[in-house]
């Protein structure tokens, strides 16, 4: 009798453990950096939607710098150190050359909603998918950014020659053009931008509005451009492909089915809050506004064309760069 009761007790414990396992939540670790800001609202909204749609059975645990350095997020995804991450393609162009096509200076001031559509289309191109597959990564959604503009602590420039010798922190496409004018690409960590401007390590930073706000570059700057229009960065959200494939169908549907809503929320928030807040900050700080003339813009566009052609020549031996460029250029021109 004792043995029978003991067996029943053991069976009950095992059964409870199994039931607990069945109903345990699926949790993904998400590697971001810095702090919560407009740039991360697509991921924050996605996490909220996924948890709601699955009644808490699937959760995204977002970490700001606790899982990896920003420039190592793609590496972490490749080995499955975490399931989701955000990174910027210009952090390591050799690791993701195909998506750097979107960072080229297309000399177009397009809406954030349209940038979203362009990046999504490029991310789904077979050449791009093959490139990211090397890292066991699937591009989940873009982080659309408006055209970058510069804030500098130097004396305001009156012509393009003023860029000569200027040490600028910025992404590839923009720096490709400014480099032809004599600017010096200078890399410093995102979190050290204001300190680097204060100490003179860099003279200027090229960012989207949210990043100028996050780094407080405007507080040490003397002038800001208004119409540089030489592109922005591509900072996608990626997932580990094996982890994505291992999700139960309901969780996978909740994740993929929430992307459009998360992006719509992100764009609305950026357009309605961040851009206006940045413009007000620049105005209240008293920065001089530098607006390029049609003639100066034409010169920038000529330099931009040479940067685009150099990109095609550089990567043609690795993949069909001309085809990918033509595909992307058509999207920007539509």
Backbone bond lengths (Angstrom), bond angles and torsions (degrees), N, CA, C in turn:
res aa  C-N    CA-C-N  psi(-1)  N-CA   C-N-CA  omega(-1)  CA-C   N-CA-C  phi
1 X - - - 1.469 - - 1.530 110.26 -
2 X 1.329 114.13 -43.36 1.470 119.47 178.63 1.525 111.02 -59.45
3 X 1.352 113.61 -45.02 1.468 118.68 -179.58 1.516 111.00 -62.65
4 X 1.335 117.35 -40.04 1.463 121.69 -179.22 1.533 110.34 -63.12
5 X 1.372 115.28 -46.31 1.470 118.95 179.45 1.530 111.13 -63.52
6 X 1.337 116.56 -36.73 1.471 121.32 179.14 1.524 111.01 -64.08
7 X 1.324 115.31 -41.55 1.465 119.51 178.93 1.517 111.19 -65.32
8 X 1.326 115.74 -39.97 1.460 119.34 178.96 1.525 110.36 -62.63
9 X 1.325 116.52 -42.19 1.472 121.20 179.71 1.520 111.54 -63.14
10 X 1.341 115.41 -45.51 1.471 119.43 178.74 1.515 110.72 -62.01
11 X 1.312 117.08 -42.24 1.465 121.29 179.64 1.527 110.88 -62.53
12 X 1.320 116.00 -38.60 1.463 119.78 179.45 1.520 111.31 -65.03
13 X 1.348 114.76 -40.96 1.470 118.83 179.45 1.519 111.04 -65.14
14 X 1.328 116.10 -46.65 1.466 120.51 178.84 1.509 110.28 -61.04
15 X 1.334 115.70 -43.06 1.462 119.41 -179.51 1.515 111.60 -62.14
16 X 1.332 116.39 -41.46 1.462 119.75 178.74 1.509 111.28 -64.06
17 X 1.339 116.56 -38.04 1.467 120.80 178.66 1.522 110.87 -63.74
18 X 1.320 116.56 -43.91 1.465 121.04 -179.46 1.517 110.59 -63.99
19 X 1.358 115.75 -44.88 1.464 119.19 178.72 1.526 110.10 -61.23
20 X 1.333 116.31 -41.46 1.452 120.40 178.00 1.505 111.72 -60.35
21 X 1.325 117.36 -39.40 1.456 121.14 178.23 1.517 111.35 -65.13
22 X 1.328 116.54 -41.40 1.462 121.13 -178.00 1.526 110.62 -61.96
23 X 1.355 115.44 -39.27 1.459 119.03 -174.77 1.533 112.83 -96.08
24 X 1.330 117.55 1.72 1.458 119.59 178.76 1.521 109.97 -64.59
25 X 1.319 115.32 143.02 1.458 120.19 -178.99 1.521 111.10 -70.60
26 X 1.315 116.08 145.13 1.457 121.84 171.15 1.526 107.26 -85.19
27 X 1.313 117.01 125.34 1.456 120.92 -178.32 1.520 110.92 -121.96
28 X 1.317 115.14 130.85 1.456 121.39 175.43 1.522 108.36 -110.42
29 X 1.318 116.25 140.47 1.451 121.75 173.70 1.528 109.09 -92.65
30 X 1.314 115.36 135.46 1.468 121.78 -175.82 1.521 108.99 -121.84
31 X 1.327 117.30 123.10 1.458 122.13 -176.37 1.531 111.43 -100.60
32 X 1.331 115.78 111.42 1.464 122.97 173.40 1.528 107.49 -118.93
33 X 1.313 117.83 -168.87 1.464 120.50 178.10 1.527 109.61 -149.25
34 X 1.311 115.68 169.22 1.460 120.24 -179.24 1.514 110.58 75.07
35 X 1.322 115.93 -125.88 1.458 121.90 176.69 1.527 108.06 -144.28
36 X 1.323 115.97 169.88 1.458 118.77 179.47 1.524 109.46 -61.47
37 X 1.336 116.01 131.29 1.453 122.08 -177.73 1.526 107.96 -158.40
38 X 1.325 117.79 -179.75 1.465 121.10 -177.53 1.521 111.46 -55.43
39 X 1.317 116.62 -33.68 1.463 123.72 -178.60 1.532 112.65 -63.43
40 X 1.322 117.56 -25.05 1.465 120.77 -176.35 1.528 113.06 -108.02
41 X 1.314 117.71 4.60 1.462 119.69 -175.93 1.526 113.43 -67.21
42 X 1.333 117.65 -23.97 1.465 118.27 175.21 1.525 111.16 -65.25
43 X 1.332 116.44 -38.92 1.467 120.49 179.34 1.523 110.70 -73.93
44 X 1.316 116.89 -41.93 1.467 120.35 179.01 1.530 110.92 -60.89
45 X 1.320 116.77 -43.25 1.472 120.36 179.73 1.517 110.38 -68.14
46 X 1.322 117.11 -38.85 1.458 120.84 178.44 1.526 110.16 -59.99
47 X 1.317 116.96 -44.32 1.458 120.81 179.51 1.517 111.32 -61.34
48 X 1.308 115.78 -41.62 1.471 121.03 179.17 1.532 110.74 -63.03
49 X 1.316 116.56 -44.37 1.467 120.85 -177.94 1.518 111.92 -67.66
50 X 1.324 116.30 -43.68 1.464 120.49 -178.48 1.525 111.03 -62.42
51 X 1.320 116.18 -44.87 1.467 119.31 -179.56 1.526 111.02 -64.74
52 X 1.330 116.19 -38.84 1.465 119.98 -179.99 1.523 111.86 -67.34
53 X 1.334 116.39 -44.69 1.464 120.59 -176.69 1.530 113.21 -68.64
54 X 1.334 116.03 -24.58 1.471 119.72 -178.89 1.529 112.03 -105.05
55 X 1.338 116.71 11.17 1.463 120.87 -178.66 1.528 112.40 53.82
56 X 1.316 114.80 37.99 1.459 120.22 177.12 1.512 115.02 82.11
57 X 1.335 117.83 4.02 1.464 120.42 -178.97 1.529 112.36 -78.91
58 X 1.327 117.08 -17.46 1.468 120.98 178.32 1.515 107.10 -133.33
59 X 1.327 116.41 118.72 1.461 121.08 -176.15 1.528 110.83 -127.08
60 X 1.321 114.67 143.77 1.469 121.94 175.03 1.518 107.91 -105.88
61 X 1.313 116.76 114.07 1.463 121.97 179.72 1.528 109.07 -91.70
62 X 1.319 116.33 105.02 1.462 121.78 -174.27 1.522 111.09 -87.90
63 X 1.329 115.64 128.68 1.458 121.99 178.72 1.525 109.47 -120.52
64 X 1.318 115.96 131.14 1.461 121.42 177.89 1.524 109.88 -100.24
65 X 1.326 114.64 84.02 1.457 120.41 176.95 1.508 115.36 91.60
66 X 1.322 118.21 -3.30 1.450 120.37 -176.81 1.515 115.17 -84.12
67 X 1.329 117.33 -12.36 1.460 121.28 -176.94 1.521 113.38 -106.49
68 X 1.314 116.60 -31.67 1.468 119.66 -175.11 1.521 109.97 -166.45
69 X 1.312 116.00 159.43 1.454 120.57 169.40 1.527 108.24 -72.73
70 X 1.311 117.23 149.88 1.466 121.20 -175.02 1.528 112.51 -57.61
71 X 1.327 116.56 -36.33 1.457 119.93 -177.15 1.527 112.79 -82.27
72 X 1.327 115.88 1.34 1.466 120.10 178.68 1.526 112.45 -117.91
73 X 1.320 116.45 9.81 1.461 119.76 -178.14 1.521 113.26 -64.44
74 X 1.322 117.49 -38.56 1.460 119.47 179.45 1.522 110.45 -66.85
75 X 1.309 117.27 -37.08 1.464 121.14 176.37 1.527 110.20 -63.10
76 X 1.331 116.36 -42.06 1.453 120.43 178.85 1.520 112.52 -62.89
77 X 1.319 115.64 -38.64 1.473 120.08 176.62 1.524 109.83 -63.26
78 X 1.317 116.84 -41.57 1.473 120.82 -174.60 1.521 112.43 -62.76
79 X 1.330 117.24 -32.22 1.466 119.96 -178.39 1.527 112.33 -101.16
80 X 1.324 116.50 3.40 1.452 119.73 178.19 1.517 114.47 75.00
81 X 1.335 117.41 24.12 1.464 120.81 178.16 1.526 110.77 -65.26
82 X 1.321 116.82 -28.04 1.460 124.64 173.08 1.520 106.60 -153.09
83 X 1.317 115.99 166.16 1.473 119.87 -171.26 1.521 114.06 -94.32
84 X 1.315 118.51 -21.96 1.468 121.25 -176.67 1.518 109.10 -144.07
85 X 1.326 115.95 147.63 1.464 119.71 179.39 1.521 110.46 -159.57
86 X 1.298 114.80 162.81 1.454 123.21 174.39 1.529 107.03 -116.84
87 X 1.311 117.18 142.72 1.469 119.87 175.36 1.517 108.49 -152.32
88 X 1.309 116.76 165.09 1.465 121.45 177.22 1.524 108.57 -110.61
89 X 1.311 116.58 132.20 1.461 120.11 -173.11 1.518 112.62 -63.10
90 X 1.338 117.79 -30.14 1.471 118.57 -178.31 1.520 112.18 -75.29
91 X 1.351 118.09 -8.85 1.452 120.28 174.76 1.530 111.44 -64.21
92 X 1.338 116.05 -32.19 1.471 120.44 -176.45 1.527 109.28 -155.20
93 X 1.325 115.51 75.73 1.457 121.00 -173.91 1.523 112.79 -59.65
94 X 1.327 117.60 -30.98 1.460 119.99 -178.77 1.525 111.49 -68.53
95 X 1.319 117.26 -24.90 1.455 120.86 -179.74 1.526 112.48 -80.94
96 X 1.331 116.25 -25.68 1.466 119.90 -175.86 1.534 110.69 -144.22
97 X 1.333 117.22 58.66 1.462 119.24 -173.66 1.525 114.79 -60.96
98 X 1.322 117.55 -31.73 1.471 118.95 -173.84 1.525 112.42 -64.77
99 X 1.330 117.76 -42.69 1.467 117.46 -175.68 1.523 112.69 -77.39
100 X 1.326 117.66 -7.22 1.464 118.79 174.27 1.529 111.04 -68.91
101 X 1.313 117.48 -11.40 1.467 120.67 176.85 1.526 110.38 -59.49
102 X 1.322 117.16 -32.81 1.460 119.96 -178.65 1.521 112.18 -74.34
103 X 1.325 117.22 -15.39 1.463 120.69 179.73 1.522 112.76 -91.51
104 X 1.316 116.39 0.14 1.456 119.19 178.04 1.525 110.20 -67.75
105 X 1.322 117.32 152.33 1.471 120.33 179.98 1.526 111.01 -77.89
106 X 1.333 116.43 96.56 1.460 120.37 179.78 1.529 112.07 -88.53
107 X 1.329 116.06 -0.13 1.468 121.78 175.39 1.527 111.96 54.09
108 X 1.315 115.20 44.49 1.459 121.72 178.32 1.522 109.37 -131.83
109 X 1.313 116.45 132.85 1.457 120.84 175.50 1.527 106.96 -99.28
110 X 1.317 116.22 90.07 1.468 120.71 -176.31 1.522 109.91 -102.54
111 X 1.326 115.72 156.80 1.459 120.43 -178.46 1.522 110.72 -67.89
112 X 1.320 115.35 159.75 1.452 120.52 179.66 1.532 110.91 -64.82
113 X 1.313 116.29 -35.51 1.466 120.10 177.52 1.527 110.46 -63.05
114 X 1.329 116.38 -39.72 1.463 119.73 179.26 1.527 111.09 -71.55
115 X 1.315 118.01 -37.25 1.467 120.78 175.63 1.523 109.50 -58.01
116 X 1.318 116.46 -40.76 1.468 121.24 177.90 1.518 110.88 -57.00
117 X 1.314 116.18 -48.03 1.468 121.28 -178.99 1.526 111.42 -64.26
118 X 1.322 116.38 -41.67 1.465 120.66 -179.52 1.525 110.65 -63.27
119 X 1.325 116.36 -48.93 1.456 119.91 -178.20 1.523 111.43 -63.43
120 X 1.329 117.38 -39.84 1.462 119.93 178.60 1.525 110.84 -61.81
121 X 1.321 116.60 -42.58 1.464 120.30 -179.74 1.525 111.05 -64.89
122 X 1.322 116.66 -42.37 1.466 120.52 179.08 1.530 110.41 -65.77
123 X 1.312 117.27 -40.98 1.462 121.06 -179.72 1.526 112.27 -62.67
124 X 1.328 116.68 -26.14 1.464 120.82 -178.82 1.526 112.33 -91.23
125 X 1.326 117.57 -1.52 1.470 120.43 179.89 1.526 108.92 -68.62
126 X 1.335 117.32 137.09 1.476 120.45 -178.16 1.522 114.62 -54.32
127 X 1.325 117.57 -36.29 1.466 120.56 179.56 1.526 110.24 -63.95
128 X 1.321 116.42 -40.55 1.466 121.27 179.79 1.523 110.77 -70.74
129 X 1.306 116.82 -43.48 1.462 120.12 179.55 1.526 111.28 -59.91
130 X 1.318 116.30 -40.13 1.462 120.40 178.53 1.523 111.01 -65.64
131 X 1.313 116.69 -38.87 1.458 121.49 179.88 1.527 111.01 -62.50
132 X 1.328 117.28 -48.44 1.466 120.77 -177.74 1.523 111.94 -73.17
133 X 1.329 117.17 -23.58 1.466 120.16 178.91 1.525 111.22 -62.34
134 X 1.334 117.55 -23.45 1.467 121.04 177.25 1.516 111.35 -61.19
135 X 1.321 115.77 -22.13 1.466 121.85 -178.11 1.527 110.97 -106.93
136 X 1.313 115.89 15.13 1.470 120.52 -177.76 1.530 109.61 54.68
137 X 1.335 115.72 37.56 1.465 121.86 -174.58 1.521 111.33 -119.13
138 X 1.321 114.87 141.04 1.459 122.62 173.19 1.524 107.57 -117.89
139 X 1.330 116.77 126.65 1.461 121.08 178.18 1.523 108.95 -71.49
140 X 1.324 116.70 117.72 1.461 121.07 -176.53 1.517 112.40 -89.71
141 X 1.316 116.39 -48.68 1.467 119.77 179.47 1.521 109.98 -161.45
142 X 1.320 115.99 154.13 1.463 119.60 178.17 1.519 111.15 -81.92
143 X 1.308 115.16 167.89 1.462 122.05 167.90 1.525 105.23 -118.04
144 X 1.317 117.13 84.76 1.473 119.86 -173.15 1.516 112.08 -63.44
145 X 1.331 115.02 136.98 1.456 120.98 -179.00 1.524 109.90 -130.13
146 X 1.329 117.16 143.25 1.470 120.02 176.20 1.518 110.60 -72.13
147 X 1.304 115.63 175.21 1.452 121.44 178.37 1.529 110.69 -58.03
148 X 1.321 115.39 136.87 1.463 120.92 179.58 1.527 110.40 -75.65
149 X 1.323 115.05 147.34 1.455 121.54 171.10 1.525 109.35 -132.21
150 X 1.308 115.72 161.19 1.464 122.08 -173.59 1.518 111.48 -101.35
151 X 1.311 115.77 139.48 1.463 122.46 165.21 1.521 106.48 -118.75
152 X 1.338 116.14 132.55 1.466 120.68 -176.70 1.522 110.96 -134.37
153 X 1.315 114.12 152.29 1.469 120.78 177.37 1.526 112.49 -97.09
154 X 1.343 116.91 -0.15 1.464 119.73 177.47 1.532 109.36 -76.21
155 X 1.296 116.05 176.74 1.458 119.65 172.62 1.525 108.02 -66.13
156 X 1.327 118.73 142.07 1.469 121.08 -179.21 1.524 111.84 -54.27
157 X 1.335 115.73 137.63 1.458 119.74 -179.73 1.526 109.88 -88.59
158 X 1.328 115.59 150.92 1.469 120.73 179.01 1.518 111.69 -112.04
159 X 1.335 116.54 -14.40 1.463 120.26 177.66 1.523 109.07 -147.67
160 X 1.321 116.30 170.69 1.463 121.04 -175.78 1.528 112.62 -65.81
161 X 1.316 116.51 -23.28 1.462 119.85 178.17 1.530 111.20 -63.17
162 X 1.320 116.33 -18.86 1.454 120.67 -179.55 1.519 113.53 -66.11
163 X 1.330 116.93 -15.04 1.463 120.41 178.70 1.535 112.21 -77.62
164 X 1.327 117.73 -14.98 1.460 120.05 -176.25 1.520 110.91 -61.32
165 X 1.331 114.88 124.85 1.452 121.23 178.69 1.517 114.73 82.11
166 X 1.319 117.90 -5.79 1.463 120.97 -178.26 1.532 109.94 -73.04
167 X 1.303 117.37 128.26 1.469 122.64 179.55 1.529 108.42 -89.50
168 X 1.342 115.25 113.83 1.461 120.71 -171.29 1.521 110.58 -122.39
169 X 1.316 116.23 136.90 1.459 121.90 172.22 1.525 107.13 -96.90
170 X 1.340 116.56 117.28 1.464 119.35 -177.89 1.506 111.87 -169.22
171 X 1.347 117.44 167.95 1.464 122.31 -178.37 1.527 112.64 -76.65
172 X 1.334 113.95 172.12 1.457 121.65 -169.85 1.506 117.23 -57.46
173 X 1.334 117.59 -51.27 1.457 119.65 -175.49 1.506 112.81 -61.25
174 X 1.311 115.81 -47.12 1.464 120.98 179.63 1.524 110.71 -63.22
175 X 1.324 115.76 -45.80 1.456 119.14 -178.01 1.519 111.41 -70.46
176 X 1.323 117.32 -24.95 1.461 119.43 174.89 1.515 111.12 -60.86
177 X 1.335 115.92 -40.84 1.463 121.17 179.05 1.527 110.66 -74.20
178 X 1.325 116.24 -49.97 1.469 118.91 -177.38 1.525 111.49 -65.73
179 X 1.335 116.00 -28.80 1.457 119.40 176.96 1.519 112.00 -63.06
180 X 1.322 116.28 -33.46 1.468 120.14 177.62 1.520 111.64 -70.66
181 X 1.332 115.44 -16.54 1.463 120.05 175.90 1.523 111.92 -95.46
182 X 1.342 115.99 2.07 1.457 120.45 177.03 1.510 115.31 101.24
183 X 1.348 117.66 0.86 1.464 119.61 176.95 1.523 109.32 -69.73
184 X 1.327 116.59 154.21 1.460 122.27 -177.28 1.527 108.87 -113.27
185 X 1.329 115.89 117.96 1.466 119.39 177.90 1.521 109.11 -69.35
186 X 1.331 116.38 123.79 1.462 121.66 -175.92 1.522 109.04 -129.82
187 X 1.321 116.51 116.06 1.453 120.67 -176.63 1.517 112.91 -91.14
188 X 1.316 116.11 125.77 1.465 121.99 171.33 1.522 107.09 -135.94
189 X 1.324 118.90 151.18 1.462 121.13 178.17 1.528 111.54 -58.36
190 X 1.314 116.08 147.78 1.458 122.18 -179.37 1.527 111.39 -52.85
191 X 1.322 115.98 -43.09 1.459 120.31 -175.78 1.530 113.27 -70.58
192 X 1.333 116.82 -10.94 1.462 120.25 -176.21 1.528 113.12 -110.86
193 X 1.328 116.55 12.50 1.465 119.80 -174.78 1.525 111.73 -62.80
194 X 1.332 117.33 -51.08 1.472 118.02 -177.90 1.528 110.87 -62.79
195 X 1.321 116.50 -44.25 1.464 120.19 178.98 1.525 110.53 -59.65
196 X 1.344 115.68 -39.69 1.465 120.12 -179.23 1.523 111.59 -68.47
197 X 1.329 117.31 -34.25 1.463 120.29 175.82 1.526 109.85 -70.79
198 X 1.317 116.26 -40.33 1.469 120.71 178.90 1.525 111.51 -60.40
199 X 1.334 115.40 -43.47 1.463 120.21 -174.81 1.519 113.72 -85.11
200 X 1.338 116.86 -9.23 1.453 119.82 179.09 1.512 115.10 90.23
201 X 1.333 117.83 7.36 1.469 120.11 176.31 1.528 110.02 -64.21
202 X 1.338 116.58 -39.26 1.458 121.42 173.85 1.527 108.09 -126.49
203 X 1.321 114.79 155.39 1.461 120.92 178.32 1.518 112.01 -98.68
204 X 1.328 115.27 -23.55 1.463 118.76 -173.28 1.520 110.56 -156.97
205 X 1.326 115.37 159.55 1.458 121.48 176.40 1.523 108.71 -131.89
206 X 1.322 115.59 138.39 1.460 121.70 177.45 1.523 108.16 -108.22
207 X 1.329 116.37 114.53 1.453 121.63 -174.19 1.517 111.45 -142.91
208 X 1.326 114.70 166.27 1.453 121.89 164.31 1.529 107.19 -80.15
209 X 1.334 118.50 164.22 1.468 120.93 -175.59 1.523 115.24 -52.34
210 X 1.335 117.90 -43.75 1.464 119.99 -175.74 1.534 111.63 -60.48
211 X 1.345 116.49 -36.47 1.464 120.38 -176.38 1.522 111.51 -75.33
212 X 1.331 117.21 -34.35 1.464 118.77 174.18 1.531 109.69 -63.48
213 X 1.329 115.82 -37.81 1.470 119.68 177.87 1.523 110.94 -68.07
214 X 1.342 115.80 -44.24 1.470 119.94 -176.66 1.519 112.51 -66.22
215 X 1.328 116.98 -36.05 1.464 120.32 -178.31 1.525 113.06 -90.43
216 X 1.343 116.41 -10.78 1.470 121.53 -177.03 1.529 112.27 61.14
217 X 1.330 115.77 30.98 1.462 119.17 179.16 1.519 111.75 -60.78
218 X 1.324 116.22 -31.52 1.461 120.20 -177.81 1.531 111.97 -66.34
219 X 1.319 117.22 -20.79 1.466 120.28 -178.51 1.524 112.83 -75.96
220 X 1.337 116.31 -17.57 1.463 119.07 178.08 1.527 111.48 -115.97
221 X 1.330 116.60 -2.61 1.456 120.60 -178.72 1.527 112.70 -82.42
222 X 1.333 114.10 163.79 1.464 120.77 176.74 1.526 111.59 -115.81
223 X 1.344 116.39 -22.53 1.458 119.43 179.89 1.519 110.88 -152.81
224 X 1.324 114.87 159.50 1.461 121.12 -179.00 1.519 109.65 -141.63
225 X 1.328 115.83 140.55 1.469 119.45 176.00 1.528 109.20 -79.87
226 X 1.321 115.85 155.18 1.467 120.86 -179.56 1.526 113.22 -114.91
227 X 1.325 116.88 -20.41 1.471 118.82 -172.68 1.530 111.97 -144.81
228 X 1.325 116.72 46.76 1.463 119.47 -179.03 1.526 110.79 -64.43
229 X 1.342 116.59 -47.38 1.475 123.04 173.38 1.525 113.79 51.15
230 X 1.317 116.08 44.12 1.467 120.34 177.56 1.522 111.85 -112.28
231 X 1.327 115.94 22.39 1.451 119.79 174.80 1.513 113.44 107.14
232 X 1.323 114.12 -176.21 1.459 121.95 178.29 1.518 108.02 -146.44
233 X 1.305 116.83 -170.09 1.460 120.44 -179.26 1.524 110.58 -97.17
234 X 1.323 115.78 156.09 1.458 121.85 173.13 1.526 106.96 -108.61
235 X 1.316 116.09 109.58 1.467 122.00 -176.39 1.528 109.02 -123.34
236 X 1.321 117.17 78.30 1.457 120.18 -173.77 1.518 114.03 -76.96
237 X 1.315 114.58 165.97 1.453 122.90 170.89 1.523 106.64 -103.30
238 X 1.331 116.80 125.55 1.459 121.33 -178.14 1.520 110.37 -121.60
239 X 1.324 114.43 158.11 1.461 119.76 175.80 1.525 109.06 -126.64
240 X 1.310 115.15 153.83 1.456 120.91 174.27 1.528 107.77 -68.29
241 X 1.317 117.50 123.72 1.463 121.71 -173.53 1.525 112.11 -61.64
242 X 1.302 117.06 -40.68 1.466 119.70 178.96 1.530 111.02 -62.99
243 X 1.324 116.25 -40.84 1.462 119.96 179.22 1.526 110.87 -65.41
244 X 1.314 116.31 -39.33 1.464 120.80 178.27 1.524 110.92 -62.95
245 X 1.324 116.01 -45.33 1.462 120.42 -179.02 1.526 112.40 -67.85
246 X 1.338 116.54 -24.63 1.463 120.49 -177.77 1.530 113.09 -83.70
247 X 1.328 117.25 -10.91 1.463 119.76 -179.64 1.525 111.19 -63.67
248 X 1.312 117.01 143.68 1.461 120.23 172.38 1.529 107.44 -65.59
249 X 1.325 118.51 148.50 1.468 121.45 -174.19 1.528 114.70 -50.38
250 X 1.322 117.60 -42.29 1.471 120.05 -178.00 1.528 111.11 -63.96
251 X 1.331 116.92 -38.13 1.463 120.66 179.70 1.527 110.97 -72.91
252 X 1.308 115.94 -38.72 1.464 119.93 177.70 1.533 110.15 -63.26
253 X 1.319 116.18 -43.28 1.464 120.49 178.84 1.523 111.04 -63.32
254 X 1.331 116.10 -39.80 1.463 119.78 179.40 1.523 110.88 -64.15
255 X 1.330 116.82 -39.87 1.461 121.39 -179.87 1.529 111.05 -67.67
256 X 1.310 115.56 -57.25 1.463 119.81 -176.56 1.523 111.72 -66.77
257 X 1.332 115.75 -33.99 1.460 120.00 -178.79 1.515 114.31 -75.63
258 X 1.324 117.43 -6.30 1.470 121.46 -179.79 1.520 112.88 -101.84
259 X 1.323 117.36 -7.16 1.465 121.27 -175.38 1.519 112.29 -60.78
260 X 1.329 117.57 -49.02 1.467 120.16 -176.54 1.519 111.23 -62.73
261 X 1.320 117.28 -41.41 1.460 120.35 179.90 1.524 111.07 -66.90
262 X 1.323 116.59 -38.82 1.463 120.37 178.47 1.529 110.66 -64.33
263 X 1.316 116.67 -41.45 1.462 120.71 179.75 1.531 111.39 -68.10
264 X 1.323 116.80 -39.28 1.468 120.43 179.06 1.533 109.94 -62.59
265 X 1.330 115.91 -41.16 1.461 120.30 177.63 1.524 110.66 -64.00
266 X 1.336 116.14 -43.70 1.463 121.84 -179.73 1.536 110.75 -59.01
267 X 1.328 116.60 -49.52 1.462 121.10 -177.70 1.523 111.02 -62.04
268 X 1.324 116.58 -45.43 1.468 121.19 -179.69 1.531 110.43 -61.20
269 X 1.319 116.51 -45.08 1.454 120.95 179.62 1.523 111.60 -62.96
270 X 1.338 116.51 -42.19 1.467 120.49 -178.39 1.525 110.07 -66.93
271 X 1.324 115.66 -48.02 1.465 119.57 -177.86 1.522 112.56 -63.75
272 X 1.324 116.72 -41.26 1.460 120.36 -172.70 1.521 113.79 -85.76
273 X 1.307 117.08 -23.35 1.460 119.55 -174.33 1.527 113.93 -117.92
274 X 1.323 116.24 -55.97 1.466 119.49 -169.20 1.527 113.44 -68.13
275 X 1.324 117.40 -48.30 1.465 119.78 -176.23 1.519 111.45 -60.48
276 X 1.330 117.05 -45.97 1.455 120.77 179.47 1.520 112.50 -65.07
277 X 1.328 116.06 -37.53 1.465 120.66 179.10 1.519 110.50 -64.77
278 X 1.337 116.36 -39.54 1.468 120.47 178.62 1.533 110.64 -65.37
279 X 1.316 116.68 -46.71 1.458 120.42 -178.93 1.530 110.88 -60.58
280 X 1.334 115.79 -38.93 1.461 119.59 178.84 1.531 110.86 -67.69
281 X 1.333 116.78 -38.91 1.463 120.81 -179.81 1.524 110.98 -63.84
282 X 1.319 116.56 -43.12 1.466 121.04 178.97 1.521 110.33 -64.05
283 X 1.316 115.51 -42.75 1.469 120.16 179.41 1.524 111.56 -65.43
284 X 1.323 116.46 -47.38 1.471 120.11 -177.53 1.521 112.33 -66.31
285 X 1.330 116.12 -28.76 1.465 120.20 179.48 1.527 111.30 -79.41
286 X 1.319 116.38 -13.04 1.452 120.81 176.94 1.510 115.10 80.26
287 X 1.342 117.85 24.89 1.468 120.01 179.14 1.533 110.28 -69.83
288 X 1.316 115.73 142.44 1.458 120.66 173.44 1.532 108.33 -71.86
289 X 1.315 117.26 142.53 1.455 121.79 -179.93 1.524 109.08 -101.87
290 X 1.323 115.73 125.90 1.463 121.94 179.32 1.517 108.41 -106.29
291 X 1.325 115.85 113.87 1.465 121.63 179.58 1.518 108.26 -114.66
292 X 1.328 116.16 122.58 1.460 120.15 -177.37 1.523 111.24 -73.87
293 X 1.312 115.38 141.49 1.464 121.53 179.79 1.528 109.63 -75.81
294 X 1.332 117.81 164.62 1.471 120.07 175.90 1.526 112.35 -55.00
295 X 1.325 117.06 -37.64 1.456 120.35 179.85 1.535 110.71 -67.52
296 X 1.323 116.77 -42.74 1.459 120.66 178.50 1.530 110.70 -66.47
297 X 1.326 116.49 -38.81 1.461 120.60 177.69 1.521 110.90 -63.55
298 X 1.320 116.73 -39.10 1.459 120.48 178.18 1.526 110.58 -63.05
299 X 1.325 117.01 -39.81 1.464 120.93 178.15 1.532 110.32 -65.82
300 X 1.331 116.87 -41.48 1.460 120.74 177.20 1.527 110.76 -61.67
301 X 1.326 115.95 -39.23 1.461 120.05 -179.90 1.527 112.18 -66.80
302 X 1.322 116.59 -35.50 1.470 120.03 176.48 1.526 110.12 -63.58
303 X 1.307 116.27 -43.74 1.462 120.67 177.86 1.533 110.51 -65.83
304 X 1.330 116.18 -36.68 1.463 120.92 179.41 1.524 110.54 -63.07
305 X 1.317 116.97 -37.91 1.469 119.88 179.17 1.519 110.68 -64.01
306 X 1.303 117.55 -38.66 1.464 119.64 178.90 1.531 110.52 -68.04
307 X 1.332 118.07 -35.28 1.464 121.74 177.18 1.524 110.37 -65.16
308 X 1.323 116.55 -40.13 1.465 120.38 179.04 1.527 110.98 -64.22
309 X 1.314 116.17 -43.40 1.464 119.72 -179.90 1.530 111.66 -67.19
310 X 1.319 116.33 -34.88 1.468 120.10 177.19 1.526 110.55 -65.59
311 X 1.326 116.86 -36.04 1.472 120.49 178.18 1.532 110.00 -63.67
312 X 1.319 116.44 -44.23 1.462 120.43 179.39 1.530 110.58 -60.99
313 X 1.326 116.60 -46.72 1.470 120.99 -179.55 1.521 111.32 -63.51
314 X 1.325 117.32 -38.22 1.461 121.52 -176.86 1.521 112.24 -65.18
315 X 1.334 117.11 -40.06 1.458 119.78 -171.92 1.530 114.91 -104.26
316 X 1.316 116.98 -0.15 1.473 119.21 -177.63 1.519 112.98 -60.92
317 X 1.325 117.47 -27.32 1.463 119.80 -179.87 1.528 111.86 -77.96
318 X 1.349 117.40 -15.40 1.462 121.66 -176.87 1.529 112.99 -98.82
319 X 1.315 116.74 -33.97 1.468 122.11 178.51 1.522 107.75 -161.10
320 X 1.317 117.13 175.60 1.462 120.78 -177.98 1.529 108.77 -76.58
321 X 1.324 114.75 78.20 1.458 121.01 -175.19 1.526 111.91 -64.24
322 X 1.332 116.81 -36.16 1.463 119.74 -179.89 1.524 110.70 -63.02
323 X 1.325 116.45 -43.83 1.463 120.48 -179.90 1.519 111.34 -63.70
324 X 1.336 116.96 -43.37 1.458 120.55 -179.45 1.526 110.44 -67.95
325 X 1.332 116.20 -39.11 1.465 119.41 177.53 1.524 110.62 -63.60
326 X 1.317 117.32 -47.33 1.469 120.69 -179.21 1.521 110.90 -59.87
327 X 1.319 116.33 -41.16 1.461 121.58 178.97 1.533 110.28 -60.62
328 X 1.339 116.00 -45.08 1.467 121.21 -177.44 1.529 111.33 -71.72
329 X 1.319 116.84 -42.22 1.467 120.96 -179.89 1.517 110.67 -61.26
330 X 1.317 117.41 -39.21 1.461 121.09 178.92 1.529 110.86 -62.61
331 X 1.319 116.32 -38.34 1.471 119.81 178.71 1.519 110.64 -65.46
332 X 1.326 117.66 -41.61 1.460 120.30 179.52 1.536 111.84 -67.79
333 X 1.328 115.92 -29.30 1.478 119.50 -176.93 1.512 113.88 -87.09
334 X 1.319 117.13 -13.15 1.479 119.52 -178.63 1.527 111.06 -70.43
